[in-house]
Amino acid sequence: MTLTLYRNHNACERHKSLIVLMTQAMLLAQEVLMTQMALKILMTLKTLMMALKTPLVLVTNTIIKNIAKNSTPTE
């Protein structure tokens, strides 16, 4: 009986470890996707800035204002 409990405990610990590893992998993948998206946004901003010949500060401030206006606070 003790051996069975020990095996179940080890299986449970391995299961927890696997869940932790999977969670870390998912978070890393999310960070990579967010980084790729951020790079695409920056490249778009650069292109827009060059096309409009507008300083980055003005473009960024306009985008921030639009995001703030369109976002809804979450509670």
A tleap script that builds the chain and sets N, CA, C and O, in Angstrom:
source leaprc.protein.ff14SB
mol = sequence {
  NMET THR LEU THR LEU TYR ARG ASN HIE ASN
  ALA CYS GLU ARG HIE LYS SER LEU ILE VAL
  LEU MET THR GLN ALA MET LEU LEU ALA GLN
  GLU VAL LEU MET THR GLN MET ALA LEU LYS
  ILE LEU MET THR LEU LYS THR LEU MET MET
  ALA LEU LYS THR PRO LEU VAL LEU VAL THR
  ASN THR ILE ILE LYS ASN ILE ALA LYS ASN
  SER THR PRO THR CGLU
}
set mol.1.N position { 0.826 -1.193 0.000 }
set mol.1.CA position { 0.000 0.000 0.000 }
set mol.1.C position { 0.870 1.256 0.000 }
set mol.1.O position { 0.583 2.213 -0.720 }
set mol.2.N position { 1.915 1.253 0.794 }
set mol.2.CA position { 2.808 2.406 0.848 }
set mol.2.C position { 3.468 2.637 -0.502 }
set mol.2.O position { 3.626 3.779 -0.932 }
set mol.3.N position { 3.854 1.556 -1.171 }
set mol.3.CA position { 4.487 1.662 -2.482 }
set mol.3.C position { 3.529 2.274 -3.499 }
set mol.3.O position { 3.939 3.090 -4.325 }
set mol.4.N position { 2.259 1.884 -3.444 }
set mol.4.CA position { 1.257 2.435 -4.359 }
set mol.4.C position { 1.072 3.926 -4.113 }
set mol.4.O position { 0.999 4.708 -5.061 }
set mol.5.N position { 0.996 4.322 -2.855 }
set mol.5.CA position { 0.858 5.744 -2.523 }
set mol.5.C position { 2.073 6.528 -3.014 }
set mol.5.O position { 1.944 7.637 -3.533 }
set mol.6.N position { 3.263 5.930 -2.839 }
set mol.6.CA position { 4.497 6.578 -3.290 }
set mol.6.C position { 4.486 6.761 -4.804 }
set mol.6.O position { 4.850 7.827 -5.299 }
set mol.7.N position { 4.072 5.734 -5.545 }
set mol.7.CA position { 4.004 5.833 -7.009 }
set mol.7.C position { 3.005 6.905 -7.434 }
set mol.7.O position { 3.275 7.701 -8.334 }
set mol.8.N position { 1.843 6.913 -6.771 }
set mol.8.CA position { 0.836 7.921 -7.106 }
set mol.8.C position { 1.349 9.326 -6.819 }
set mol.8.O position { 1.097 10.262 -7.578 }
set mol.9.N position { 2.079 9.459 -5.704 }
set mol.9.CA position { 2.646 10.764 -5.353 }
set mol.9.C position { 3.650 11.210 -6.414 }
set mol.9.O position { 3.636 12.365 -6.840 }
set mol.10.N position { 4.520 10.292 -6.839 }
set mol.10.CA position { 5.503 10.621 -7.874 }
set mol.10.C position { 4.821 10.986 -9.184 }
set mol.10.O position { 5.228 11.933 -9.858 }
set mol.11.N position { 3.782 10.234 -9.547 }
set mol.11.CA position { 3.049 10.532 -10.781 }
set mol.11.C position { 2.404 11.904 -10.687 }
set mol.11.O position { 2.401 12.668 -11.652 }
set mol.12.N position { 1.859 12.212 -9.515 }
set mol.12.CA position { 1.227 13.518 -9.308 }
set mol.12.C position { 2.265 14.632 -9.430 }
set mol.12.O position { 2.003 15.660 -10.055 }
set mol.13.N position { 3.443 14.433 -8.836 }
set mol.13.CA position { 4.508 15.436 -8.915 }
set mol.13.C position { 4.982 15.620 -10.356 }
set mol.13.O position { 5.225 16.746 -10.792 }
set mol.14.N position { 5.113 14.519 -11.093 }
set mol.14.CA position { 5.506 14.622 -12.508 }
set mol.14.C position { 4.433 15.354 -13.300 }
set mol.14.O position { 4.735 16.150 -14.189 }
set mol.15.N position { 3.187 15.077 -12.970 }
set mol.15.CA position { 2.070 15.729 -13.648 }
set mol.15.C position { 2.113 17.234 -13.390 }
set mol.15.O position { 1.922 18.034 -14.306 }
set mol.16.N position { 2.368 17.614 -12.128 }
set mol.16.CA position { 2.473 19.040 -11.783 }
set mol.16.C position { 3.638 19.678 -12.532 }
set mol.16.O position { 3.517 20.790 -13.047 }
set mol.17.N position { 4.762 18.975 -12.590 }
set mol.17.CA position { 5.934 19.501 -13.292 }
set mol.17.C position { 5.640 19.694 -14.773 }
set mol.17.O position { 6.055 20.685 -15.373 }
set mol.18.N position { 4.926 18.745 -15.353 }
set mol.18.CA position { 4.566 18.846 -16.769 }
set mol.18.C position { 3.661 20.046 -17.009 }
set mol.18.O position { 3.825 20.770 -17.991 }
set mol.19.N position { 2.707 20.254 -16.108 }
set mol.19.CA position { 1.807 21.405 -16.237 }
set mol.19.C position { 2.602 22.705 -16.144 }
set mol.19.O position { 2.360 23.643 -16.903 }
set mol.20.N position { 3.549 22.756 -15.214 }
set mol.20.CA position { 4.384 23.956 -15.072 }
set mol.20.C position { 5.185 24.196 -16.346 }
set mol.20.O position { 5.256 25.325 -16.830 }
set mol.21.N position { 5.790 23.143 -16.892 }
set mol.21.CA position { 6.571 23.283 -18.124 }
set mol.21.C position { 5.698 23.725 -19.298 }
set mol.21.O position { 6.100 24.577 -20.090 }
set mol.22.N position { 4.506 23.145 -19.405 }
set mol.22.CA position { 3.602 23.524 -20.490 }
set mol.22.C position { 3.180 24.986 -20.354 }
set mol.22.O position { 3.100 25.713 -21.344 }
set mol.23.N position { 2.914 25.405 -19.121 }
set mol.23.CA position { 2.528 26.798 -18.883 }
set mol.23.C position { 3.662 27.737 -19.267 }
set mol.23.O position { 3.437 28.765 -19.907 }
set mol.24.N position { 4.888 27.379 -18.874 }
set mol.24.CA position { 6.041 28.211 -19.222 }
set mol.24.C position { 6.225 28.276 -20.734 }
set mol.24.O position { 6.542 29.335 -21.278 }
set mol.25.N position { 6.029 27.152 -21.411 }
set mol.25.CA position { 6.158 27.127 -22.871 }
set mol.25.C position { 5.100 28.012 -23.525 }
set mol.25.O position { 5.386 28.726 -24.486 }
set mol.26.N position { 3.882 27.960 -22.998 }
set mol.26.CA position { 2.810 28.788 -23.557 }
set mol.26.C position { 3.096 30.275 -23.338 }
set mol.26.O position { 2.867 31.091 -24.231 }
set mol.27.N position { 3.592 30.622 -22.158 }
set mol.27.CA position { 3.923 32.021 -21.877 }
set mol.27.C position { 5.052 32.507 -22.778 }
set mol.27.O position { 5.019 33.635 -23.269 }
set mol.28.N position { 6.049 31.654 -22.993 }
set mol.28.CA position { 7.154 32.010 -23.877 }
set mol.28.C position { 6.655 32.216 -25.303 }
set mol.28.O position { 7.050 33.170 -25.973 }
set mol.29.N position { 5.787 31.317 -25.763 }
set mol.29.CA position { 5.227 31.449 -27.109 }
set mol.29.C position { 4.432 32.743 -27.234 }
set mol.29.O position { 4.488 33.421 -28.260 }
set mol.30.N position { 3.695 33.076 -26.183 }
set mol.30.CA position { 2.915 34.317 -26.195 }
set mol.30.C position { 3.846 35.526 -26.280 }
set mol.30.O position { 3.573 36.472 -27.018 }
set mol.31.N position { 4.947 35.494 -25.524 }
set mol.31.CA position { 5.907 36.595 -25.569 }
set mol.31.C position { 6.513 36.734 -26.958 }
set mol.31.O position { 6.689 37.847 -27.455 }
set mol.32.N position { 6.832 35.604 -27.585 }
set mol.32.CA position { 7.408 35.639 -28.934 }
set mol.32.C position { 6.414 36.259 -29.908 }
set mol.32.O position { 6.775 37.117 -30.714 }
set mol.33.N position { 5.159 35.820 -29.829 }
set mol.33.CA position { 4.135 36.372 -30.723 }
set mol.33.C position { 3.947 37.866 -30.486 }
set mol.33.O position { 3.799 38.640 -31.432 }
set mol.34.N position { 3.956 38.268 -29.205 }
set mol.34.CA position { 3.791 39.686 -28.896 }
set mol.34.C position { 4.987 40.485 -29.405 }
set mol.34.O position { 4.829 41.607 -29.886 }
set mol.35.N position { 6.179 39.909 -29.298 }
set mol.35.CA position { 7.377 40.581 -29.795 }
set mol.35.C position { 7.307 40.734 -31.309 }
set mol.35.O position { 7.630 41.793 -31.847 }
set mol.36.N position { 6.880 39.667 -31.998 }
set mol.36.CA position { 6.740 39.744 -33.452 }
set mol.36.C position { 5.709 40.801 -33.833 }
set mol.36.O position { 5.912 41.561 -34.780 }
set mol.37.N position { 4.607 40.846 -33.095 }
set mol.37.CA position { 3.572 41.828 -33.381 }
set mol.37.C position { 4.096 43.242 -33.131 }
set mol.37.O position { 3.826 44.158 -33.907 }
set mol.38.N position { 4.843 43.407 -32.047 }
set mol.38.CA position { 5.409 44.715 -31.734 }
set mol.38.C position { 6.373 45.164 -32.833 }
set mol.38.O position { 6.390 46.337 -33.204 }
set mol.39.N position { 7.174 44.229 -33.353 }
set mol.39.CA position { 8.096 44.577 -34.438 }
set mol.39.C position { 7.337 44.988 -35.696 }
set mol.39.O position { 7.722 45.939 -36.375 }
set mol.40.N position { 6.257 44.268 -36.005 }
set mol.40.CA position { 5.444 44.635 -37.167 }
set mol.40.C position { 4.841 46.022 -36.987 }
set mol.40.O position { 4.801 46.820 -37.923 }
set mol.41.N position { 4.371 46.300 -35.766 }
set mol.41.CA position { 3.792 47.619 -35.490 }
set mol.41.C position { 4.855 48.702 -35.647 }
set mol.41.O position { 4.594 49.754 -36.230 }
set mol.42.N position { 6.052 48.443 -35.127 }
set mol.42.CA position { 7.129 49.431 -35.251 }
set mol.42.C position { 7.504 49.677 -36.711 }
set mol.42.O position { 7.746 50.816 -37.110 }
set mol.43.N position { 7.551 48.612 -37.502 }
set mol.43.CA position { 7.868 48.776 -38.924 }
set mol.43.C position { 6.765 49.572 -39.630 }
set mol.43.O position { 7.048 50.410 -40.486 }
set mol.44.N position { 5.513 49.304 -39.266 }
set mol.44.CA position { 4.402 50.060 -39.844 }
set mol.44.C position { 4.494 51.523 -39.442 }
set mol.44.O position { 4.269 52.414 -40.261 }
set mol.45.N position { 4.826 51.768 -38.179 }
set mol.45.CA position { 4.995 53.149 -37.709 }
set mol.45.C position { 6.108 53.854 -38.473 }
set mol.45.O position { 5.974 55.014 -38.863 }
set mol.46.N position { 7.203 53.139 -38.679 }
set mol.46.CA position { 8.335 53.723 -39.407 }
set mol.46.C position { 7.913 54.089 -40.826 }
set mol.46.O position { 8.229 55.173 -41.317 }
set mol.47.N position { 7.196 53.174 -41.482 }
set mol.47.CA position { 6.725 53.430 -42.847 }
set mol.47.C position { 5.765 54.611 -42.872 }
set mol.47.O position { 5.860 55.487 -43.733 }
set mol.48.N position { 4.842 54.623 -41.920 }
set mol.48.CA position { 3.865 55.713 -41.833 }
set mol.48.C position { 4.558 57.045 -41.581 }
set mol.48.O position { 4.223 58.063 -42.187 }
set mol.49.N position { 5.520 57.019 -40.683 }
set mol.49.CA position { 6.257 58.230 -40.347 }
set mol.49.C position { 7.001 58.772 -41.564 }
set mol.49.O position { 7.014 59.979 -41.807 }
set mol.50.N position { 7.620 57.873 -42.324 }
set mol.50.CA position { 8.362 58.302 -43.507 }
set mol.50.C position { 7.408 58.830 -44.577 }
set mol.50.O position { 7.710 59.806 -45.263 }
set mol.51.N position { 6.257 58.178 -44.710 }
set mol.51.CA position { 5.291 58.609 -45.724 }
set mol.51.C position { 4.696 59.969 -45.377 }
set mol.51.O position { 4.499 60.812 -46.252 }
set mol.52.N position { 4.415 60.171 -44.105 }
set mol.52.CA position { 3.791 61.433 -43.684 }
set mol.52.C position { 4.814 62.523 -43.383 }
set mol.52.O position { 4.467 63.696 -43.250 }
set mol.53.N position { 6.076 62.119 -43.278 }
set mol.53.CA position { 7.147 63.040 -42.882 }
set mol.53.C position { 6.774 63.756 -41.582 }
set mol.53.O position { 6.935 64.968 -41.438 }
set mol.54.N position { 6.268 62.952 -40.645 }
set mol.54.CA position { 5.819 63.461 -39.352 }
set mol.54.C position { 6.739 62.920 -38.264 }
set mol.54.O position { 7.160 61.765 -38.324 }
set mol.55.N position { 7.051 63.743 -37.277 }
set mol.55.CA position { 7.893 63.246 -36.181 }
set mol.55.C position { 7.232 62.075 -35.444 }
set mol.55.O position { 6.009 62.017 -35.316 }
set mol.56.N position { 8.044 61.168 -34.975 }
set mol.56.CA position { 7.553 59.974 -34.287 }
set mol.56.C position { 6.701 60.331 -33.073 }
set mol.56.O position { 5.726 59.641 -32.775 }
set mol.57.N position { 7.061 61.395 -32.379 }
set mol.57.CA position { 6.317 61.786 -31.179 }
set mol.57.C position { 4.861 62.083 -31.520 }
set mol.57.O position { 3.959 61.660 -30.796 }
set mol.58.N position { 4.622 62.798 -32.603 }
set mol.58.CA position { 3.248 63.126 -32.984 }
set mol.58.C position { 2.471 61.876 -33.373 }
set mol.58.O position { 1.312 61.714 -32.991 }
set mol.59.N position { 3.109 60.998 -34.130 }
set mol.59.CA position { 2.446 59.756 -34.541 }
set mol.59.C position { 2.119 58.913 -33.313 }
set mol.59.O position { 1.007 58.402 -33.185 }
set mol.60.N position { 3.084 58.771 -32.415 }
set mol.60.CA position { 2.887 57.963 -31.211 }
set mol.60.C position { 1.793 58.541 -30.327 }
set mol.60.O position { 0.937 57.803 -29.839 }
set mol.61.N position { 1.811 59.858 -30.116 }
set mol.61.CA position { 0.785 60.491 -29.284 }
set mol.61.C position { -0.604 60.297 -29.869 }
set mol.61.O position { -1.558 60.055 -29.130 }
set mol.62.N position { -0.729 60.401 -31.189 }
set mol.62.CA position { -2.020 60.193 -31.839 }
set mol.62.C position { -2.496 58.762 -31.641 }
set mol.62.O position { -3.670 58.528 -31.355 }
set mol.63.N position { -1.593 57.813 -31.789 }
set mol.63.CA position { -1.953 56.403 -31.608 }
set mol.63.C position { -2.381 56.143 -30.166 }
set mol.63.O position { -3.376 55.458 -29.927 }
set mol.64.N position { -1.638 56.685 -29.210 }
set mol.64.CA position { -1.980 56.494 -27.795 }
set mol.64.C position { -3.354 57.080 -27.492 }
set mol.64.O position { -4.153 56.467 -26.784 }
set mol.65.N position { -3.626 58.264 -28.027 }
set mol.65.CA position { -4.944 58.877 -27.813 }
set mol.65.C position { -6.047 58.013 -28.411 }
set mol.65.O position { -7.093 57.829 -27.788 }
set mol.66.N position { -5.826 57.479 -29.616 }
set mol.66.CA position { -6.833 56.623 -30.252 }
set mol.66.C position { -7.058 55.341 -29.461 }
set mol.66.O position { -8.195 54.893 -29.309 }
set mol.67.N position { -5.987 54.756 -28.962 }
set mol.67.CA position { -6.116 53.533 -28.163 }
set mol.67.C position { -6.892 53.829 -26.881 }
set mol.67.O position { -7.785 53.074 -26.497 }
set mol.68.N position { -6.543 54.933 -26.226 }
set mol.68.CA position { -7.230 55.294 -24.983 }
set mol.68.C position { -8.710 55.561 -25.234 }
set mol.68.O position { -9.562 55.197 -24.424 }
set mol.69.N position { -9.006 56.196 -26.359 }
set mol.69.CA position { -10.396 56.520 -26.683 }
set mol.69.C position { -11.195 55.259 -26.997 }
set mol.69.O position { -12.365 55.160 -26.628 }
set mol.70.N position { -10.571 54.294 -27.677 }
set mol.70.CA position { -11.278 53.093 -28.120 }
set mol.70.C position { -11.270 51.956 -27.111 }
set mol.70.O position { -12.016 50.989 -27.269 }
set mol.71.N position { -10.444 52.051 -26.083 }
set mol.71.CA position { -10.378 50.949 -25.115 }
set mol.71.C position { -11.415 51.154 -24.021 }
set mol.71.O position { -11.742 52.280 -23.644 }
set mol.72.N position { -11.915 50.044 -23.531 }
set mol.72.CA position { -12.871 50.108 -22.427 }
set mol.72.C position { -12.201 49.533 -21.197 }
set mol.72.O position { -11.542 48.496 -21.275 }
set mol.73.N position { -12.361 50.193 -20.067 }
set mol.73.CA position { -11.722 49.674 -18.850 }
set mol.73.C position { -12.336 48.343 -18.433 }
set mol.73.O position { -13.552 48.154 -18.487 }
set mol.74.N position { -11.467 47.426 -18.018 }
set mol.74.CA position { -11.948 46.127 -17.550 }
set mol.74.C position { -11.951 46.119 -16.036 }
set mol.74.O position { -11.014 46.596 -15.395 }
set mol.75.N position { -12.989 45.585 -15.488 }
set mol.75.CA position { -13.095 45.544 -14.025 }
set mol.75.C position { -13.076 44.130 -13.534 }
set mol.75.O position { -13.155 43.894 -12.328 }
savepdb mol mol.pdb
quit
